[in-house]
Amino acid sequence: MTEQRELLPTATGRQTAAALRALLRPRRWLAAAGLLVLTAATAVGLAVAPLLGHVVDLVTSGAPASSITTPVVALAVVAVLSGAATAYGLTLIARLGEGALAELRERFLDRALRLPLGQVERAGSGDLTSRAGNDLNAVASVVRSGLPELARSLLAIGLTIAGLAVLDWRFMLAALLAAPVQLYTVWWYGGRALPLYARQRIAVGAQQQQLLETIGGAPTVRALRRREQHLGRVTARSQDAVDLTMRGVNLVTRFYARLNLAEFIGLSAVLATGFLLVRSGEVTIGAATAAALYFHNLFTPVNIALGLIDDVQAATAALVRIVGVADLPEPVAPPAPRTPADASLHADAVSHAYTADRPVLHEVTIAVPAGQRVALVGASGAGKSTLAGLVAGVHEPTSGSIRVGGVGIGDLDPSGRRAVALITQEVYVFAGTLAEDLRLARPDATDAELTAALERVGAAEWAAALPDGLSTVVGEGGHRLTAAQAQQLALARLVLADPAVAVLDEATAEAGSAGARVLEASVAAALHGRTGLLVAHRLTQAALADRVVVLDAGRIVESGSHDELREAPDGRYAELWRAWSGRREQDA
Amino acid sequence: MPQLTGGRVLREALRGQAGRITGSALLSTGHQAGEAMVPVVIGMVVDRAVGTGSSSELLLWLAVLGAVFLTLSFSFRFGARLGERAAEQAGHLLRVRLTDRVLDRRGGADTGRLPGALASVATSDAARVGMIALVLPLGVAGILGLVVGAVALLRVSLPLGLLVLFGTPLMMGLAHVLGRPLQRRSEVEQDRIAHTAGLAADMVGGLRVLKGIGAERAAAERYRLSSRAALTATVHAARAKSWHDGTLLAVNGLFLAVVALVGGRLAADGTISIGALIAAVGMAQYLIGPLSMLVWVNGELAQGRGSAVRIAEVLASAPAVGGDAPLPGPVTGRLAVRGLTHAGLRGLDLDVTAGQLVGLVTADPAHAEALVDLLGREREPDSGTITLDGHDLSTLDPEAVRGALLVAAHDADLFEGTLRDNVVAPAGSNGNGPGLPHQRTSPADTHGLLSAALAASGADEVAATLDGGVDGALAERGRSLSGGQRQRVALARALAADAPVLVLHEPTTAVDAVTELHIVHGVRRLREGRTTIVITTSPALLAAADTVHFVADGALTASGTHEQLVREHTGYRATVLA
């Protein structure tokens, strides 16, 4: 069932720039103020070197010791001013960056959640998940720590160069001798670092995954005596990660060695310039000292700025993937949304193929009167889950139509109450409190309504026994629920969402057979008063349905009540039922 | 063997990297000394060359500057590499050692520990202990850098040197005290931020579930609220951090002013030279570097020690089961349980005739789990014995027992790799223990076993859906397959192991009724003549068994065929046909 991957879109450079402008436009005054304050802070800080130079000049000119006091007081004032201005400026920049980031992530998620499921599945589930996880984090970390540092470093670099020019334009020229080496180094490093780090991240991820698999599966590994094999896999993947990390370290150390060379060239040039200019009497020793100190002070901001370049590149790569989803056009709403007349369900001559040459369903017609329950039975691959997905509107059928209360699935009002809900065997507990999880289905539900829903599906007892009741944190990192509890939670959500039609796709499969019996009671309670379409593994579920439909290779082969089908001679269902209920076949 | 402590884990890890650590310490010291010398040499250039106008002095001191840069650059480059290699290698060796312990045949390391927590010991904690091999040389270098700076300073001027040497740590302490409340506040807010960071991925992970009940808008709204709360928290945290940084900057600047005041007056008095003044100012800036590095090293050492303790705890976990006697072959497959008491089982007695297909039904699923643990030698029973061909399992080498008696647990994992590799372990990786009663099979046999096992379990249909069939790849833990497909592959794996005794625990819960029937026939045929125990409540499987035992209240309550029991035993009927 492998299909061609069709990744979600990524934004072009122009789209990304437009998205950034749209984020910044409402915050332009904040941006201007932040930049202004930080520039002022950096500029004030640059007074330190000339003030120290002035002290040197006072000393060389033989001024009295008391004359030192004035520049020293100035130094103290500069210290306090630049500290305060830096702090304020960084605060402004953080408000700017964080505000824009929050808006971006909210737009992304809002859009991501409304993507058609078919599109998400064609892209592979990892595509959207890694955008919501890794990519958002990469952008956030650059906005949070990289951007302020980069802004300060760039300002320091720019203003220091300006400061050198103020001392004497020849100092600036001398300092700029370092630039070609630095630019070359960045170009040299950038081309090598990005692919290497991408490989390293993959290797570290693979190592992590292997450890989780081997350690999580330790009982299985022991039972099958595959210890050597797994130890070998862990060792190989860990060694891979180590080797790639070391290649990264080698690259980084070579990067900094090249920057050291640039530092030496620039510093020597500034010192030699100072020497010549002092000898020709054009600048004082103090000015030459200030120039050298200026340049020495550039080492750190230059290293920071250049070191951040690959973070910024990585964040840009992440950003285009986020904007690609956030900027997708809205799905078209039905022109004339309609409300279903009742809770009946009709599938008329529905055929479906995921890929054109492999049809999964052939002209399936099912009518479920309001409030009745139909069980779908058949082997894996018979098309049960596909039919369930089509009815729930996850995919659009290749041909044929599906109607709820006389209204086509596509014409249902998307903003109104959900007409058809789907619960699959995939159990998922959302991170947060139990109440928050339940309120996803009905945001305005009271605590009493939540408890009532849990009670209806038989989950009230364990829910009440949780450490903090409804406020217990569940899901990733919280209290762990069993598969059966998680599935009851899903059924409680169904009760709260209160759809007219419920489609249950093997909703009891993951719980094991003992848990399945408990869940069957929960399912029955949750379905009460609804039209139900059930994909059933356990035939006890089929026995309780109003009608049983047996699918084989995408076609309906039998249809009728449990009793009718059970009695049919040579019927598929009859054979299954005999095996299920443990009556040996006559000849056995 | 002395008790394994965190300290010992740490010492062993470092001893293994002693050469690299020493080399890195020497080179890092060279780097620190070089960094310290740069402002000193700048002072010398101003003093000896710019001040005097002597070209030869200029060339001389620029050459010295070049030598200093060459030293610091090369010693950083190779010192960092040695340190990183030591850290990575030490972490790697610990990781492998931890995995080895977890997979040990006697078990015990994974008892009562969550897999995620154990994996994090093997990644984060191992890396943190390794990190010590990197920071230790830097600590040494930092201290030596301080000493070099101190000596250089004290030689130019005693009072100025003392001021800088004592003033710098004092100033850092002051900045730390001033910034601490801000720092604490920001840490509290970090939690809130981390929560939202995970929320987006969490919601996208549950996308199918959200869409199933039409909760997209509610989810987006909940995310928006959380995102807004996180925004407030991040802005607070950023403000705290900004003022912390600003304070540091201001205190640092004020200290510089004091150094300039004292140094300037001394220079004006003619007590020290201009060069000495510049060097002192430069040094006051430089010393912040090694000092903050020492603070960082200290923090890393504390973390590394904590990690070493966690690693030692895992490595020193008590084995879950004992026994080392070899199992004499060939195994006939006669199993006897006597007085077994463990996790709800109360004096269970049970006999399994060699070569039969036996169904085992427990009214309480927890009792089935207990039996699976005991038969698989994951736990020792509280009391009572299980014997195989008359040998008490508790006295036998667990590896030998598993070779003769394979337990296929309900929640057994699949692994990343091809379907074939999952079902039949690659040659050379299987059965490495001594006293193995089972003969190694030839490749031709292996192939026959593979296809027979695939057919019997219905996993051949799974193979048909994969690109590459039997050689098609499965994702980690088999997640690319559905629950039912995973279960069939795991069953094929258990069958292909061809063990004299096979215990299957609920092997068909996630497969449809059609496939289950197919599997029942397949297992029956393939295991003909060898002992097979199926622990299940599925009527289809039980109907095919030669004998069925029913365990209720922790003891054997009834035995017979499935049909007899269904007819005669109310409790059995309630458990199996509810």
Interface residues (C-beta under 8 A of the other chain):
Chain A: M1 T2 G45 V48 L51 L52 V55 V56 L58 V59 T60 A63 P64 A65 S67 I68 T69 P71 V72 V73 L75 A76 V78 A79 V80 S82 G83 A84 A85 T86 A87 Y88 G89 L90 T91 A94 R95 E98 G99 A102 R105 E106 F108 L109 D110 A112 L113 R114 L117 V120 L128 T129 R131 A132 G133 L136 N137 A140 R144 Q207 Q208 Q209 Q210 L211 L212 E213 T214 I215 G216 G217 A218 P219 T220 V221 R222 A223 L224 R225 R226 R227 E228 Q229 H230 L231 G232 V234 T235 S238 Q239 V242 T245 M246 V249 N250 V252 T253 R254 Y256 A257 N260 L261 E263 F264 L267 S268 L271 A272 G274 F275 V278 R279 I285 A288 T289 A292 L293 H296 N297 V377 G378 A379 S380 G381 A392 V394 R417 R418 A421 L422 I423 T424 Q425 E426 Y428 F430 A431 G432 E436 R439 L440 A441 R442 P443 G475 E476 G477 A490 R493 L494 A497 P499 E506 A509 E510 A511 G512 S513 A514 G515 A516 R517 H537 R538 L539 T540 R572 E575 L576 A579 W580 S581 G582 R583 R584
Chain B: V38 P39 I42 V45 V46 A49 V50 G51 G53 S55 L58 L62 L65 G66 F69 L72 S73 F74 F76 R77 F78 A80 R81 E84 R85 E88 Q89 G91 H92 R95 V96 T99 D100 V102 L103 D104 R105 G107 D110 P115 G116 L118 A119 A122 T123 A197 G198 L199 A200 A201 D202 M203 V204 G205 G206 L207 R208 V209 L210 K211 G212 I213 G214 A215 E216 A218 A219 A220 E221 R222 Y223 R224 S227 R228 A230 L231 T234 V235 A238 R239 K241 S242 W243 D245 G246 T247 L248 L249 A250 V251 N252 G253 L254 L256 A257 V258 A260 L261 G264 R265 A267 A268 D269 I274 L277 I278 V281 G282 Q285 P365 G376 E378 P398 E399 R402 G403 L406 V407 A408 A409 H410 A412 D413 F415 E416 A425 P426 G428 S429 N430 G431 N432 G433 E461 T465 L466 D467 E476 R477 S482 G483 G484 Q485 R493 A497 E506 T509 A510 V511 D512 A513 V514 T515 E516 L517 V520 T536 T537 S538 P539 A540 L542 A543 H562 E563 V566 V576 L577 A578
